[in-house]
Amino acid sequence: RVPESLLAYVRQVAEEEHVSMNQFFVTAIAEKVSALKTEVYFRERQARGDIAALDDWLAASPDKPPLKGDEEG
């Protein structure tokens, strides 16, 4: 069950967006699932990361000034 106060807000937003309340709820659920899956993906990538290999890669990178347009600030 959705609390009446939240349901009223959803009704208003769905109307403003010209979508059904069902479509609004489905989209909201899909966005949440996507956010959770993205978090899991980055945690898995982080677990596979190798800081020593990154340090080696950075050390092997040429020491050159940034290209035009890539400067800081």
Buried (B, 14 or more C-beta within 10 A) or exposed (E): EEEEEEEEEBEEEBEEEEBEBEEBBEEEEEEEEEEEEEEEEEEEEEEEEEEEEEEEEEEEEEEEEEEEEEEEE
